[in-house]
């Protein structure tokens, strides 16, 4: 319900020199909404983002005297009614609340005046409209304000639930590449989306306070772990595992004083999970033509589970010759001592096992950069759960001075 308050100003607001018109009521209506993308337009995705309880004020045209004030209702709507005997010049003002709404969207964007922002985002009359003129019996509508809300950051972690108990245990890794979306509670409007990073961390933004649901994608051959296991909400999975709402969280509600919420997790299981991580180290940034070059590839098992079969390949960089490699095994792993030419090695990799493969090659005169690549592929029925680190690439620069006629010996 709106609460209007009248401050009487005797005759000061009637335009001078204008004949008195028939006495009547002038009405001013509008909406205050959360302009989530700060574009100055109330888009479809913002239709339900009205700001409740926001103080809206009616001032004289100079912005020095307040006449009335009211509050927006649950939908962000407000209304003033003024008894006039002639034309009245006035401004409408939004009371600033920079802790929740630090800014206003751009003013008078586009051609549809029914959905644009009518309040100044900067200058002497920031938070005010321009001067409006009201007359009896003629309402002013759609005097709307699009406020830039302080977004609530929502996040936490997607992880691989190795023992399938629905709880994040020590040593269970983050699961990257999971698409995460945040929607309104009715699942009709999506506000933001992202993808979990290499550690399984993610952040999406909610448009201020209210009720929302999140959705988490399901990778191929994976299953969602059990939901709400145990009493510690910080380490359980918050995602419905099956049924027609699989992948969704239940509705969660944020009060207006919440700025961040990092307790929404999603757990996944695989029947035969495996993770092989590749890393290039000791790579020179610059080499000279006709010189011998060396660098190292590490191949590591990351889940503390044996990998029955993994194929490791590394191509000879274009422009290099005399390509050889030597392999050193660690953590109960084994591998051939070495070889020459392109690497193509199929190997068993025990839990926590690792292979160090040292490469050597002679740099040619061309090209200007040598590109070294390597890849790992686990054999079925194992499922590689973190494929992003199965392919690596480095670039080694070939010094251009020594590819011409320059003679460093003089």
C-alpha positions as CSV (number, residue, x, y, z in Angstrom):
1,X,0.0,0.0,0.0
2,X,1.3,3.5,-0.9
3,X,1.6,6.1,1.9
4,X,1.3,9.6,0.6
5,X,2.2,12.6,2.6
6,X,1.2,16.2,1.7
7,X,3.2,19.3,2.5
8,X,1.0,22.3,1.7
9,X,2.5,25.1,-0.4
10,X,0.0,27.9,-0.8
11,X,-0.1,28.9,-4.4
12,X,3.7,28.7,-5.0
13,X,3.5,26.0,-7.6
14,X,0.9,27.5,-9.9
15,X,2.5,28.9,-13.0
16,X,2.5,32.7,-13.0
17,X,0.4,34.5,-15.6
18,X,-1.8,31.5,-16.3
19,X,-5.5,31.8,-15.8
20,X,-6.9,29.5,-13.2
21,X,-8.4,26.4,-14.6
22,X,-11.2,24.4,-13.2
23,X,-10.1,22.7,-10.0
24,X,-9.3,19.0,-10.3
25,X,-7.0,16.2,-9.4
26,X,-3.7,15.6,-11.3
27,X,-2.3,12.1,-10.9
28,X,1.4,11.0,-11.4
29,X,2.2,7.3,-11.8
30,X,5.3,5.3,-12.5
31,X,7.4,2.3,-11.7
32,X,10.8,1.8,-10.1
33,X,12.6,-1.2,-11.3
34,X,16.0,-2.9,-11.1
35,X,17.8,-2.1,-14.4
36,X,19.9,-5.2,-14.2
37,X,21.8,-4.6,-17.4
38,X,21.8,-0.8,-16.8
39,X,20.6,0.1,-20.3
40,X,17.8,2.4,-19.3
41,X,15.0,0.2,-20.7
42,X,12.8,-2.2,-18.7
43,X,13.3,-5.4,-20.7
44,X,11.3,-8.6,-20.5
45,X,13.8,-10.1,-18.1
46,X,13.3,-7.1,-15.8
47,X,9.5,-7.1,-15.8
48,X,9.3,-8.7,-12.4
49,X,12.1,-6.7,-10.8
50,X,10.1,-3.9,-9.3
51,X,11.7,-2.2,-6.3
52,X,9.4,-2.5,-3.3
53,X,9.4,0.1,-0.5
54,X,11.4,2.8,-2.4
55,X,10.7,6.3,-1.4
56,X,9.5,8.5,-4.3
57,X,9.2,12.3,-3.8
58,X,7.3,15.1,-5.6
59,X,9.2,18.5,-5.6
60,X,8.7,21.9,-7.0
61,X,10.3,22.7,-10.3
62,X,13.4,24.2,-8.7
63,X,14.1,21.1,-6.7
64,X,14.1,23.1,-3.4
65,X,10.8,22.2,-1.8
66,X,9.3,18.7,-1.4
67,X,5.5,18.6,-1.7
68,X,4.7,14.9,-1.2
69,X,6.4,11.6,-0.8
70,X,5.2,8.0,-1.1
71,X,6.6,4.4,-1.3
72,X,6.5,1.9,-4.1
73,X,4.3,-1.1,-3.7
74,X,5.4,-4.8,-4.0
75,X,5.6,-4.4,-7.8
76,X,7.6,-1.2,-7.7
77,X,4.6,1.0,-8.6
78,X,3.9,4.4,-7.1
79,X,1.2,7.1,-7.4
80,X,0.7,10.8,-6.4
81,X,-2.6,12.7,-6.5
82,X,-2.5,16.5,-6.4
83,X,-5.5,18.8,-6.2
84,X,-4.8,21.7,-8.7
85,X,-6.6,24.9,-9.7
86,X,-4.3,25.4,-12.7
87,X,-1.1,24.1,-14.4
88,X,1.7,23.0,-12.0
89,X,5.4,22.6,-12.8
90,X,7.1,20.0,-10.7
91,X,9.8,17.3,-10.7
92,X,9.7,13.7,-9.3
93,X,12.7,12.5,-7.3
94,X,13.9,9.1,-6.2
95,X,15.4,9.2,-2.7
96,X,19.0,7.9,-3.1
97,X,20.0,4.7,-1.5
98,X,23.5,4.1,-2.8
99,X,24.2,1.1,-0.6
100,X,21.6,-0.9,-2.6
101,X,21.2,1.2,-5.8
102,X,24.4,3.2,-6.5
103,X,23.3,4.6,-9.9
104,X,20.5,5.2,-12.3
105,X,20.4,3.8,-15.9
106,X,20.6,6.2,-18.9
107,X,17.7,8.5,-19.5
108,X,15.2,8.6,-22.4
109,X,16.7,5.6,-24.3
110,X,14.8,4.4,-27.4
111,X,11.4,5.4,-28.7
112,X,9.2,3.5,-26.2
113,X,8.5,6.0,-23.4
114,X,6.5,3.3,-21.5
115,X,9.6,1.3,-20.6
116,X,12.4,3.9,-20.4
117,X,14.1,5.6,-17.5
118,X,12.9,9.2,-16.9
119,X,15.3,10.2,-14.1
120,X,18.7,12.0,-14.5
121,X,21.6,9.7,-13.9
122,X,24.1,12.6,-13.3
123,X,24.4,16.4,-12.9
124,X,22.8,18.9,-10.6
125,X,19.4,17.2,-10.8
126,X,20.6,13.6,-10.4
127,X,17.8,11.4,-9.1
128,X,15.2,14.0,-10.4
129,X,13.2,14.0,-13.5
130,X,13.3,17.0,-15.8
131,X,10.5,19.6,-15.2
132,X,7.0,18.1,-15.8
133,X,3.8,20.2,-16.1
134,X,0.6,18.8,-14.7
135,X,-3.0,20.1,-15.3
136,X,-6.2,19.1,-13.6
137,X,-7.9,15.9,-14.8
138,X,-4.9,14.9,-17.0
139,X,-2.7,12.2,-15.5
140,X,1.0,11.7,-16.1
141,X,1.9,8.0,-16.4
142,X,5.0,5.9,-17.0
143,X,7.3,8.3,-15.1
144,X,9.7,5.4,-14.4
145,X,13.1,4.9,-12.7
146,X,15.5,2.2,-13.7
147,X,17.9,1.8,-10.8
148,X,21.3,0.0,-11.0
149,X,21.2,-2.6,-8.2
150,X,24.1,-3.9,-6.3
151,X,24.2,-7.4,-7.7
152,X,24.3,-10.4,-5.3
153,X,27.2,-12.7,-6.2
154,X,26.1,-16.3,-6.0
155,X,28.5,-19.2,-6.3
156,X,30.7,-21.9,-4.8
157,X,31.8,-25.2,-6.4
158,X,31.1,-28.0,-8.8
159,X,33.0,-31.1,-7.8
160,X,33.7,-34.8,-8.5
161,X,32.2,-36.9,-5.8
162,X,34.6,-39.8,-5.9
163,X,32.9,-41.9,-3.2
164,X,29.4,-40.9,-4.2
165,X,28.4,-39.9,-0.7
166,X,27.0,-36.5,-1.6
167,X,29.6,-34.6,0.5
168,X,32.8,-32.8,-0.5
169,X,35.6,-34.8,1.1
170,X,39.3,-34.0,1.2
171,X,41.0,-34.8,-2.1
172,X,37.8,-34.7,-4.2
173,X,38.7,-32.3,-7.0
174,X,36.7,-29.5,-8.6
175,X,34.9,-30.3,-11.8
176,X,35.4,-27.7,-14.6
177,X,33.3,-27.0,-17.6
178,X,29.9,-27.2,-15.8
179,X,27.4,-24.6,-17.2
180,X,25.7,-22.7,-14.3
181,X,22.7,-20.4,-14.7
182,X,20.6,-18.3,-12.3
183,X,16.9,-17.8,-13.0
184,X,13.9,-16.3,-11.3
185,X,12.1,-18.6,-9.0
186,X,9.4,-19.4,-11.6
187,X,12.2,-20.5,-14.1
188,X,10.9,-18.1,-16.7
189,X,13.8,-15.6,-16.8
190,X,17.5,-16.3,-16.9
191,X,19.6,-13.5,-15.4
192,X,23.2,-14.8,-15.7
193,X,25.3,-17.8,-16.7
194,X,28.9,-18.9,-16.5
195,X,31.0,-22.1,-16.7
196,X,32.9,-23.5,-13.7
197,X,36.7,-23.0,-13.9
198,X,39.6,-25.4,-13.6
199,X,39.0,-25.7,-9.8
200,X,35.2,-26.1,-10.2
201,X,34.6,-22.5,-8.9
202,X,31.9,-20.4,-10.4
203,X,30.1,-17.1,-9.8
204,X,26.8,-15.8,-11.2
205,X,25.0,-12.6,-10.5
206,X,21.5,-12.2,-9.2
207,X,19.8,-8.8,-9.7
208,X,19.6,-7.8,-6.0
209,X,17.2,-9.3,-3.5
210,X,14.5,-11.8,-4.2
211,X,13.9,-15.5,-4.9
212,X,15.9,-17.4,-7.4
213,X,16.9,-20.9,-8.6
214,X,20.1,-22.1,-10.2
215,X,20.6,-24.7,-12.9
216,X,23.7,-26.9,-13.4
217,X,24.4,-28.8,-16.6
218,X,25.1,-32.5,-16.7
219,X,28.3,-33.7,-18.6
220,X,28.1,-36.8,-20.8
221,X,28.2,-40.1,-18.9
222,X,28.0,-38.3,-15.5
223,X,25.3,-38.6,-12.8
224,X,24.4,-36.0,-10.2
225,X,25.1,-37.0,-6.6
226,X,22.6,-37.1,-3.8
227,X,21.2,-33.8,-2.6
228,X,21.3,-32.2,0.9
229,X,23.2,-35.1,2.6
230,X,24.2,-34.4,6.2
231,X,23.8,-31.3,8.3
232,X,26.7,-29.1,6.8
233,X,25.3,-27.1,4.0
234,X,28.7,-25.9,3.1
235,X,29.9,-29.3,1.8
236,X,26.7,-31.0,0.4
237,X,25.2,-30.9,-3.1
238,X,22.3,-28.5,-3.5
239,X,21.0,-29.8,-6.9
240,X,18.0,-32.0,-7.5
241,X,19.6,-35.3,-8.9
242,X,16.7,-36.8,-10.9
243,X,13.2,-36.3,-12.1
244,X,11.6,-33.5,-14.2
245,X,13.5,-30.9,-12.2
246,X,16.9,-32.5,-12.3
247,X,19.7,-30.0,-12.4
248,X,17.8,-27.3,-10.6
249,X,18.2,-26.1,-7.0
250,X,15.3,-25.5,-4.8
251,X,14.2,-21.8,-4.5
252,X,16.6,-19.7,-2.4
253,X,15.7,-16.2,-1.2
254,X,18.0,-13.2,-0.5
255,X,17.1,-10.3,1.7
256,X,18.0,-6.8,0.5
257,X,21.1,-6.6,2.8
258,X,22.8,-9.6,1.2
259,X,25.7,-8.9,-1.2
260,X,27.1,-12.4,-1.7
261,X,26.2,-16.1,-1.1
262,X,28.7,-18.8,-1.6
263,X,27.1,-22.1,-0.5
264,X,25.5,-23.5,-3.6
265,X,27.4,-26.6,-4.7
266,X,26.9,-29.4,-7.3
267,X,28.3,-32.9,-7.0
268,X,28.8,-35.4,-9.9
269,X,29.8,-39.0,-10.1
270,X,31.2,-41.2,-12.9
271,X,31.3,-45.0,-13.1
272,X,35.0,-45.1,-14.2
273,X,36.5,-41.6,-13.6
274,X,40.0,-40.9,-14.7
275,X,42.1,-37.7,-14.9
276,X,45.4,-37.3,-16.7
277,X,47.0,-33.9,-16.6
278,X,49.7,-32.7,-18.9
279,X,52.1,-29.8,-18.3
280,X,55.0,-28.4,-20.2
281,X,57.9,-27.0,-18.1
282,X,61.5,-25.8,-18.7
283,X,60.5,-24.4,-22.1
284,X,62.9,-21.8,-23.5
285,X,61.4,-18.6,-24.6
286,X,64.0,-18.0,-27.3
287,X,66.4,-20.3,-29.2
288,X,69.0,-19.9,-31.9
289,X,68.8,-21.6,-35.3
290,X,70.9,-24.8,-35.5
291,X,71.1,-25.1,-31.7
292,X,69.9,-28.0,-29.6
293,X,66.8,-27.2,-27.7
294,X,65.3,-29.1,-24.6
295,X,62.1,-28.9,-22.7
296,X,60.0,-31.2,-20.5
297,X,56.5,-32.7,-20.5
298,X,54.9,-34.0,-17.2
299,X,52.1,-36.5,-17.4
300,X,50.4,-37.0,-14.0
301,X,47.5,-39.0,-12.7
302,X,45.4,-36.6,-10.6
303,X,42.6,-38.5,-8.9
304,X,44.7,-41.0,-6.9
305,X,43.1,-43.8,-9.0
306,X,45.0,-45.9,-11.5
307,X,44.5,-45.3,-15.2
308,X,44.4,-48.6,-17.0
309,X,45.5,-47.3,-20.3
310,X,46.5,-43.8,-21.5
311,X,47.9,-42.8,-24.9
312,X,50.4,-40.0,-24.8
313,X,51.4,-38.3,-28.0
314,X,53.8,-35.4,-28.9
315,X,54.4,-34.2,-32.4
316,X,57.8,-33.1,-33.8
317,X,57.6,-29.3,-34.0
318,X,57.6,-28.0,-37.6
319,X,61.1,-26.7,-38.4
320,X,62.9,-28.9,-35.9
321,X,65.0,-32.1,-36.5
322,X,66.8,-34.7,-34.4
323,X,63.8,-35.0,-32.2
324,X,64.4,-37.4,-29.3
325,X,62.8,-38.1,-25.9
326,X,63.7,-39.8,-22.6
327,X,61.1,-41.0,-20.1
328,X,61.5,-41.2,-16.3
329,X,58.7,-42.7,-14.2
330,X,57.7,-41.7,-10.7
331,X,55.3,-43.1,-8.1
332,X,55.3,-46.8,-9.2
333,X,54.8,-45.9,-12.9
334,X,56.9,-47.4,-15.6
335,X,57.8,-46.3,-19.1
336,X,60.4,-46.9,-21.9
337,X,63.7,-45.3,-21.4
338,X,63.4,-43.2,-24.6
339,X,63.1,-43.0,-28.3
340,X,63.3,-40.7,-31.4
341,X,60.8,-39.1,-33.7
342,X,57.2,-38.3,-32.7
343,X,56.1,-39.7,-29.3
344,X,53.2,-42.1,-29.3
345,X,53.2,-44.0,-26.1
346,X,50.4,-46.1,-24.6
347,X,51.0,-46.7,-20.9
348,X,49.5,-47.8,-17.6
349,X,49.5,-45.0,-15.0
350,X,49.0,-46.1,-11.4
351,X,47.3,-43.9,-8.7
352,X,49.4,-40.8,-8.2
353,X,51.8,-42.0,-10.8
354,X,53.7,-39.6,-13.1
355,X,55.9,-39.6,-16.2
356,X,58.6,-37.1,-16.9
357,X,59.4,-36.9,-20.6
358,X,62.4,-34.8,-21.6
359,X,62.5,-33.7,-25.3
360,X,65.5,-32.6,-27.3
361,X,65.5,-31.3,-30.9
362,X,67.6,-29.1,-33.2
363,X,66.2,-25.8,-34.3
364,X,66.1,-25.0,-38.0
365,X,66.3,-21.6,-39.7
366,X,62.5,-21.4,-40.2
367,X,59.8,-20.8,-39.1
368,X,60.0,-17.8,-36.7
369,X,58.2,-19.8,-34.0
370,X,58.3,-23.5,-33.1
371,X,55.0,-25.0,-31.8
372,X,55.2,-28.0,-29.5
373,X,52.0,-29.9,-28.8
374,X,51.1,-33.0,-26.7
375,X,47.9,-34.8,-25.8
376,X,46.7,-37.6,-23.6
377,X,43.7,-39.9,-24.2
378,X,42.4,-42.5,-21.7
379,X,40.9,-45.7,-23.0
380,X,37.3,-46.7,-22.5
381,X,35.5,-47.6,-20.3
382,X,37.4,-45.0,-18.3
383,X,36.0,-41.4,-18.5
384,X,38.3,-38.4,-18.5
385,X,36.6,-36.0,-16.2
386,X,38.8,-33.0,-16.7
387,X,39.6,-33.0,-20.4
388,X,40.8,-29.4,-20.5
389,X,44.2,-30.4,-19.3
390,X,44.6,-33.3,-21.7
391,X,46.1,-31.1,-24.5
392,X,49.0,-28.7,-24.1
393,X,50.8,-26.3,-26.4
394,X,53.8,-24.1,-26.1
395,X,55.5,-21.7,-28.6
396,X,59.2,-21.3,-28.8
397,X,60.5,-18.2,-30.5
398,X,63.3,-18.6,-33.2
399,X,65.7,-15.6,-32.9
400,X,65.3,-13.6,-36.1
401,X,68.8,-12.1,-36.1
402,X,70.4,-15.4,-36.7
403,X,67.9,-16.4,-39.4
404,X,69.3,-13.7,-41.8
405,X,72.8,-12.9,-42.9
406,X,73.9,-11.6,-39.5
407,X,77.1,-13.2,-38.3
408,X,77.5,-12.9,-34.5
409,X,81.3,-13.7,-34.8
410,X,81.9,-10.5,-36.9
